Amino acid sequence: MTMWILIFKLSAGIGLFLFAMYLLEESLKNLSGRNFKLFLQRTTKNKIGAVAGGAVVTGILQSSSMVSLMVLAFVGAGVFTMKNAMAIILGANLGTTLDSWLVATLGFKVDIEVVAYPAVFLGGLFLILFGNRKTMKYIAYFLLGFGLLFIGLSFMKVAMEGQVKTFDFSKYAEMSVVVFLIIGFVITSLVQSSSVTMALTLSALHAGAITFPAAAAIVLGSETGTCIKILAGSLGGNASKKRVALGNLFFNIFLTVLAFTLLKPTLLMITDGIGIIDPLIGLVTFSTLINLVSIIIFLPFLDPFTKFLEKFFKDTDGSAAAFIGNANVNEPETALDLFKRETEYFIHNSMLYNLALFDIDTKRLFEYAAFKTINEKRKYFSKTMEEKYEFLKQLQGELQSFYLSLRTKVKVEQNPLLSQLISAVRSSMYAIKSMKDIGNNIANLRRSSTDIKFNLFTRQKGATEELYLQLNSLMEQKTKPDFEKFKSIFISIQDNYSSTLNNFYKDAQGGNIEDLDITTVINFNRELFTSHKAILISVKDFLLEEKEAEGFNEIPLYTT
């Protein structure tokens, strides 16, 4: 019975440790907001920065799998190059060893329960009293996670010590280290956390259940075990995602084989060369050392390695989406970021479509670097107007479908943002539809020999170009515009509609114009106003906060 109690205690320790890791990850991810993602994007300009960024972010979040899955989504969306994505993953493998150092030093060298119990008490108290406040909620998560992490470790440590007293492990001491390598791979594949495998291994090593070489072999096995989750995350993705996942697998197999081949001399260097006698510190040193050395070896060959990966998988993605096709709704934070980026891409292409109908070629929009490469790759600029319209309809459908999947996954406080983004998509599509409906009118007015009609077209073409340059400028700004800016733009749209209509009536009274032409011009002016207002609302919903955006809700869409 004692044996079963120890097994249950060990299982409880693993469960607590996993739950604690989840709480810590959630708290740090939410307390840091989007900063860690922006930091990653800023550091991917070169390989060294990408490695450092991956190490730092993983060191903070303590989840190399989470960082790797996020990188998979971003590389598939074209935010990261495949080369820099691989560099980030290299850094992530190193960053995850920080947790091992904390566990080995605090968990086994200090009576951490003195701090862990009060942390759990305060975390639970804060969660009950202030759980409705976002910041306090995640501070409570952090305190609970910190406390439960070491309480779970204590359970594992006590269970292992008890197992050693009641079970003879000496007969397993002579087993081949290959067996322990496989054990490390299996455990990590099942729990999908190399941190848990390391905690278990440190507990077993501390209790004397396994030898130092056996513990090192388990750690090596866990390096490859973490690949399973990333490989699963790449399934159904595009070629870039699959290549990065495959590259990560190749790297970890290379790391495992190299370190396993040099296992004895490496451990000898740690114990005799560096002089580390404590096996716990020796084990985390081994883990850090092999990841650091593998980065040094691998980094110079990153360029040819990525070219080698490009030989695998064919680019057969028929999706119109540039970003959300690579997102996983089970990672809602990253998915929401990519959904926002896709919405921006949709608005940008909607503007290009409407400007093209007027035959307006503004380099400022067409040369926008963030989307120009994507459009060139998709041959968007060479499509006919009908093909562009069908492309945008397909993209709207994919955005709507993704929205339905994502809305059940995001946090309650993120729902307003998600709703505004899909509203921006709908308004943008409405602007396209209204403009398309008067496509023939635009062509007729542009070619008209009647001065009244041609001059009206010229004025509206200039007003349209000015409006779209204003809206594009707002989209490119680093700071958010205020409500008054949008209000003034709307007033100018309204004034343009009214003045154009009044001027046309005056001109028509003194000119020779047919009844059908009058109807055409009035319809053209109304639909153009509707399109302009819809694209303004789209940009407003994309840029403004929910409360600021509400001011436009009472403005009627139609004016006659």
N, C-alpha and C positions, 0 to 999 in steps of 0.2 A: 504493500500500500504506500509505503514511504517513497518508493520509486515513482509511482504514479503521481503523487503529490508534487514531487520535484519536476516531473515532466510538465504537469499543468502549470507550475510556477514559471518554468522556462517559457512555455507557450504564452502565458500572461505577460511575461516580460517582453516578448517579441511583439505582441499585440499593442502593448503600451508604447513601446519604442516607435512602432510604425505610426500610431495615432499621434504621438508627440511630434514626429517628423512632419506629418500632415499639418498640424496646428502651427508649427514654426514656419513652414513654407507659406501657408495661407496668410499668416500675420505679416511676415516680411514682404510678401508680394503685394499686399494691399496697403501696408504702411508706406512702402516706397512708391506706390502708384505706378505711373508709366516710366518713372525715371530710369529704372534698370534696363528697360527696353530701348529707351532713347540713348542711354549710355552705350549699349551694345551696338546700336546703329552708328554711333559716332566713332567707335573704335575699330570699325571694320575697314578702314581706309587702307590698312596695310596688314601684313601677316602677323607681325609682332604685336601690334595693337589688338588684333582679333584674338590672339592667344591670351593676352593679358585681360582683355574684356571678358572672355569666357571663364577665366579663372576667378576673377573678382566677383562676377555675378553669381557663379556657382558657389563660391565661398560664402556669399551672403545668403542665398536661398537654400543652400545645402541640398540641391537636387540636380544632379547632372542630367538625369533623364528628362526633367522638366525643361531645362535649358536646351537640351538637344532636340526635343520635340518642337520647341518654339523656333529654333533655328531651321528645322525641317520646313515649317510653315513659311518662314520668311524667305528661305532660299527658293522654295517652290514658287513664291510670289514675285521673285526677282528683286527683293529688297537686299539680299546678300548674294554675292557671287558664290559659286560652289567652292572655290579655293578658300575664301575667307570663312565660309561656313565650316569647312573642315578644320581651319585654324581655331575657330571658336570651340569646337568640340574637343580639340586637343587640350585647350586651356581648361575646359569644363572638367575633364578627367583629373587634372591637377587640383582644381579648386575644391573638389569633393573631399580631398584628403584633410581639409581643415577640420571637418567634423571628427575625423579619426584622432587628430591631435587633441581635441577637446575631451573626447571620451577617454583616451589613454591617460591624459594628465589629470583632469578633474575627476573623472569617473572612478578611477582606481587609486589615485594618490591623495585625494582630499575627501573628507567626510561631507560630500556634496549634499547629502540628505538634509543637513542642517539648513541649507538654502533652498533645496528642492521643495520641502514641505510648505514653508511659508509662501513660496512662489505659486504653488497649486492653490493654497488658501486665498491669496490675493487675486489670482486669476479667476477663480470661481466666484469670488465676491464681486469683482468688477463686472463680470459677465452678467450676473443677476441684477446688479444695481444700475449699470450703465450700458447694458447690451444694446439699447436702441441708438446709441451714439457710435458712429462708425469707427472713429479713432480709438475710443476706449474699448470697443469690442475686440479689435485686433491687438491692442495692448494686452487684453485679457487672454487672448489666444496665445500670444507670445509667452506670457508668464506660465500658463497651463502647459504649453509645449515644452518649455525649458524644464519645469519641474517634473513632468511625466517622463521626459527623456531619461533623466537620471534615476527616477524611481523604477522605470522599466529596466534600465541597465542593472540596477541593484537586484532586481528579481532574477535576471539572467545570471548574474555573478553568484548569488547565493545558491541558485539551482545547480549551477555547474560545480560549485564547491561540494554540495551535497552529493552530486552524482559521483564525484571522485572518491568520496568516502564509502559509498555503497556499491560502487561498480569498479571492477578492475580494468582500467584502460591500458595497462602495460602491454597486453597481448596485441594491441593495435599499433603500438609504437613502431614496430618494425615494418609496417605496411608501406608499400611504395608511395612516394609523394604524388605520383600520378593519380592515385585514388583520391587524395585530398584536393587535388586540382579539380577533379570532376565534382567532388562534393561542393566546392566553392561555386562552380558554375551552376549546379542544380539548385542550390539554396537561393542564389541571386536571381535565377530565372523564375523561381516560384514567387519570391517576395518582392521582386523588382526594386530592390534597394541594396546597393553595395554597402551603405552605411550600416544596415542591419546585419549583414554578413560580417562586416568588420567588428561590430559590437559583440556578436556571438563568438567570433574567433578570439577576440581579446579576452572575453570571459573564460573561454575554454583554456586559453594559454595561461591566464592568471591562476586558474584552479589547478593547472598541471595536467589537464586531461589530454593535451596534445603538445608536441614539441615545437620549437621555433621553426624548423624547416617545414613541418606540416602546416603550421599556421600561415607561413609565407605562400605555400602552394594554394591554400584556400583563397587567400587574397588575390592571387593571380587568376584563379578560376572565376572569381567574381568580376574581374575586369571584362571578360568576354560575356558573362551572364547579363550584364546591363544592356547588351546590344539587342536583346530580344524585344524589349519594349519599343525601341527606336525602329527596328525592322517592321514591327506591327504597325507603327505609326505612319510608315511610308506606303503601306498597302493602299491601293486605290488612288495614290497621288500621281503627280506627273513624273517625267523621267528624272528631273533634277532632284526631287525628293528621294527617289529610289537610289540614285547614284550616291547621294550623301550618306544615306543609311548603309549602303554597301561599303562605301569608303570607311565608315566608322567600324564596320565589322572587320574589314581587312586590317585596319590599324590595330584594333584590339587583339586580333589573332596574332599579328606580327609582334605586338608587345608581349603577349603571353608566351609565345614560343621563344623569343629572345631571352626574356627574363628567366624562363624555366630552364633553358639551356645553361645559363650563367648563374643558376640559383646558388650553388655551393660557394663559388668565389665571391658572389655579391654579399651573401650572409656573413662570410668570413671577413670581408672588408668592413662590414658594419660593426661586427663584434670585436675584431682584433685591430683593424686599421683605424676606424673612427673611435673605437673604445667604448661603444655603448653596451653596457652589461645588462641593463634592464630589458627583458624580452619584449615588454609592451611598447616601450619607446623604440626598440629595435624594429618591431613590426611596422609601426606607422612611418618610421624612417625609410624602411624598405618600400612601402607603398608610394611615398612621396618621391623617392629616388628614381624608381622605375618609370614613373610618369614624367618626371623632369628630363631624364636621359632620353626617353623615347621622343619627346618634343624636340630636343636638340638634334637627334638623329633624323627625325622625320621632316622637320620644317624646311630644310634646304631643298627637299625633293617634292614639295607640295605642288609646284607647277606641273612637272611631268606626271605626278600622281593623279591630278585632276583631269589631265588630258587622257590618261589611261582609263579613268572612270567614265569618260564621255563615250567610250566604245560600247558601254552597256546601256541597254534600254533605248527604245526609239521614241522620239517625240511624236506621239499620236493623239495629243490632247485637242479635242474638237470643241472645247468649251470657249465661250466668249469671255469669261471672267479671266482677269489677269492676276487676281489675288485670292479670292475666296475659294477657288478651286483647290487650293493647297492648304486650306484651314481645316482644323478639326474642332467641331463644336464642343467636344469634351475638354478642350482647352479654351474656355470662353473668353479669357482675357486677350489672348493672342487673336482669336477668331474675331472679336469685336474690333480690334485694331485693324485687321485686314479688311473687315467689312467697311470700316470708315474709309480706308484707302481705296477700296473698290468704288465706293460711292463718289469719292472725289474724281476718280477716273471716269465714271459715268457722266458726271456733270461736265467735266472737261470735254469729252467727246460730243456731248449734247451741244455745247457751245460751238464746237467746230462744225457740227452738222448744220446748225442754223445759220452760221456765218457763210458756209459754203453755198447755201440756197440763195443768199444775197450776192454771191460772188465776191465776198470780202475775204481777203487773204492777209491776216494779221500775223506777222512773224512772231510776235510776242506769245501768241497762243500756240501756233504750230510748232514753234521751236522749244516749247516747255520741256526741259530735259527729263523731268520725272516720268513723263509718259510718251515722249517722242520715240524712244527706243522700242517700247512695247508696241506702239502703233505701227512702226516700221516693220517689226518682226511679224505682226499680224496682217501686214499689207493693207492697213486701214485706209491710207491716203489714196491708194489706187482703186478702191472700191467705187462702184457707181453710187449715186444717191440712194437708190432703192436698196442696194446691198448694205449700205451704211445703216439705213433705217431698220432693216431686218436684223442686222448685227446688234443694234441698240435694243431692239425689242427682245432679242434672245438674252442679252445681258440683264435687262430688267427682270425677265422671268427667273434667271438664275439668282439674282439678288433677292427677289421675293421668296423664292424657295428656301434660300439659305437663312433668310430672316425668320421664317416659320420654325426652322430647326433651332436657331440660336436663341430665340426669345424665351424658351423654356429653360435655358442653361445659364443665362446671365443673372447676376445679382439684381435684386429688386431695385436698388438705387441706380442701376445702369439701364433700366428699361426706358426711361425718358430719352436718353441719348440714342438708343437703338430705334425708338419710335420716330425720333426726328430724322435720323438717317434714312429710314425707309420712306418717310414723308418727302424728303429731299429727292429721292429717286423718282417717286410718283410725280412730283411737280415738274421735275426735269423732263420726264417722258411726256407730260402734258404739254410742255413748251415745244417739244419736238413735233408732237402731233398737230398742234395748232399751226406751227410754221409749215409743216408738210402740206396741210390742207390748202394753204394759199400759195403753194409752190408754182402753180400755173399762173396765178395772178401776178406773182413777182416777175416771172418770165415775160408776161405780156406787158406789164408796166415798164420793164427795163427796155423792151424793144419798141415801145409805143412812139409813134410820130406826133402824137398830140402833146403839146408842151405841158398842159395842165397835169396830165397823167405822168409824164416823164419827170417833171420837176418834183411832183409829190413823191415819186419813187426815190429820187436822188436825196431828198431831205430825209426820208425814212431810212435809207441806207446809211447815211451819215449818223443819224440818231442811234441806229442799231449798233454800229461799230463803236460809237462812244460808250453806249451802255455796257457792251460786252467787255470792253477794255477796263471799265470801272469795276465790273464784277470780277474779272480775272485778277485785277490788282488786289481786291479784297481777299481772294482765295490764296494769293501768294504771300500776303502779309504775315509776319511772325506774330503780331499782336491781334487780338480779336477786335473787330469793329464794334461800335455800339449801335443801339437801336436807332438812334437819331440819324445815323449815316444811311441806314436802309430806308428810313422814312423819307429822307430827302430824295433818295433815288426814286422811290415810288412816286413821290409828288412830281418829279420831272417826267416820269413815264406817263402819269395821268395828264399833266399839262401838254405833253407832246401829242397825246391822243386827241385831246380837246382842241388844241390850236390847229392841228392838221385837219381835223374835220371842219372846223369853222372856216379856215382858209380855203379849203376845197369848195365849200358851199359858195363862198364869195366869188372864187374863180369860175365856178360852173355857171353862176348867174350871168356873167358877162361873156362867157365863151360858148363855143359850139361843141357840146358833148352829148352823147347818146344816153338814153335812160339806162341801158344795160351797163354802160361804163360807170354810171353813178352807183349802181348797185354793187358792181365789182369793187370800186374804190372803198365804199363804206364797209363792205365785208372784209376787204384786205386790212383796213385800218383797225377794225374791231378785233380780228384774229391776231393781228400783230401785237396789239395791246395785251390781249390775253396771254400770248406767248411770252412777251416781255415780263409781265407780272409773274407768270409761273416760274420762269428761270430765276427771277429775283427771290421768290419765296424758297426755291430750291437752295440757293446760296445762303439765304437767311437761316433756313433750318440746319444747314450743314455747319454754319459758323457760330450762331448765337446759342447762348444757354437757354434752357427751356422757358424760364420766366421772361427773359427778354424777348424771345420769339413769339410769345403769346399775344403781343400787341398787334400782330398782323392778322390774327384769326378772324376779326370782325370786318375786315376789308372785303367787299364783294369781289368775286373773281371776274364777273362780266360787267361791262359797261356798254351801253347802247347809244 
